[in-house]
Amino acid sequence: MSMTPESIEQDTVDSRRKPTLRHLLEETDRFLLAVELVTSRGVISDLAGQRVLSHALALAESDRIDVLSITDNPAGNAMLAADTLGADLRAHGQEVVIHLACKDGNRNSLETRGWKLASEGFDNILALTGDYPKPGYGGMARPSFDIDSVGLLSMYSEMNRGLRDGKGRRMKPTNFFLGAVVTNHKRHERELVPQYLKLRKKIETGARFIINQAGYDARKDDELLRWLALYGLDVPVIANVYVLSLGAARAFNAGRVPGVVVTDELVVLAERYTASPDRGRSFFLELAAKQVAIARGLGFRGAYLGGKLDLADCEEILSRANKFGPDGWKTLAADVNFAYSDEFYYFEHDEATGLSSSEVNGALVASRTNAARRRARLRTPVNYRVSRLAHWAVFDPEAPLFDVARRFYSAVESAPVLARKVLHLAEHASKVPLYNCKDCGDCSLPEIAYLCPESQCAKNQRNGPCGGSHDGLCEVADRECIWARAYERLKPYGEEDSMLDGPVVFYDNALRATSAWANTFLGRDHQARSAAGQEDVK
């Protein structure tokens, strides 16, 4: 049989197609290398797009690079879609990861995007909440954040099982290999622990691999793996190694890139070495090589290189990392230890390694004793304590007055419209001064320690914190992250570790400007839908 040019070309692509990320992580123990690609703004055929494509194809030719990971509008900027570049790379046999953020589209558009990606053969999806948008065409775009990374993982996991159509029939399953991110380089307990708890929720919701946010503290990376082991969460983690430049170090230090921490000490080093003849190149590559060697020694399943890198940079980082040998990494922890003086760690310090031990932080353990919790309750806001009491008495489905309220609101349903409006107005009038209520109609106050995600969270997060806070402050507004505040409210009651244990929250926009109390008592809100869904599963 004669071969056509098309079949010859396909055989050539197949012969050089790299192993899938799924295969590498689930069927081998090889330490893999992924490199991040940032797309350009404009069509791929223009000069900037061709530069990115040429750079990407050069990386794809390397046998030492397993995966290329393509960003989705990073830092909130409008860029070329990741799958446009990814299609060219897949045609050359390269394994790719498509980033998918929730800031620019609602759940319907994300479902549509999922069908498109699945139809075009993209399996590896990194689910992200996303950075807050930057000014673009005609001004600042309105962010979506209709769902978050947890909601996206939930939806795509359901698509993998076969999403039901409007008639209840299962559609053809997708084959997504879903990943997620954790921001483990957090300074304070109230920020770090909720990040771990959200990581657990992501894994339970369908994340099959994890990439952590960039940071420069080996002990924090060590304790990430220890925390996963402590809670029996067996999922491969790829270590984020962002190769610095002086400009990047200063931007990270100033908090201009959400979630990435660079301390003053590291900026000073970057400035010193950038004054050298090579502009700091050797220092930055050596630091990255040490991070790669440490990650491999700690048990990460790979390294994820980011920054302005060409193939020569990537190969030099690998070569330098290999020079440390299988045990040389153990002496490097002190070289990658750029932390704040008051940095919180979940585990005690190991003097021998400079990393963490397996012993949970003694101060954390002490703060969780009954006596410590009782003392801390006295410092919780009065309106929070009153809200807890009201929830226990009325709003919890097991509350003694819940059925009374349900019967009352059932009767109100048949009352004149004016009566319903007056009752709704009275509800809203009481909730605005207490919670700055935005009348969303599908209330999450009880799930976030009576802090409103609609009015007090720039991204309206209902399934845990995004990774963008800096020193406890929101990345967008100059105020404390509501999830950090919720953690501190719940801890005195021993409820902090279970703060994200409930079902994934999907806000129902159809309920906006309706009575949240009526929706709670009459089974119309997300809590009732979640309970009904659990019954269906049973």
Secondary structure, 3 states (H helix, E strand, C coil): CCCCHHHHHHHHHHHHCCCCHHHHHHHCCCCEEEEEECCCCCCCCCHHHHHHHHHHHHHHCCCCCCEEEECCCHHHCCCCCHHHHHHHHHHCCCEEEEEEECCCCCHHHHHHHHHHHHHCCCCEEEEECCCCCCEECCEECCCCCCCCHHHHHHHHHHHHHCCECCCCCECCCCCCEEEEEECCCCCCHHHHHHHHHHHHHHHHHCCCEEEECCCCEHHHHHHHHHHHHHCCCCCCEEEEEECCCHHHHHHHHCCCCCCCCCCHHHHHHHHHHHCCCCCCHHHHHHHHHHHHHHHHHHCCCEEEEECCCCHHHHHHHHHHHHHCHHHHHHHCHHHCECCCCCCCCCEEECCCCCCEEEEECHHHHHHCCHHHHHHHHCCCCHHHHHHHHHHHHHHCCCCCCHHHHHHHHHHHHCCCHHHHHHHHHHHHHHHHHHHCCCCCCCCCHHHHCCCCHHHHCCCCCCCCCCCCCECCECCCCCCECHHHHHHHHHHHHCCCCCCCCCCCCCCCHHHCCCCHHHHHHCCCCHHHHHHHHHHHHC
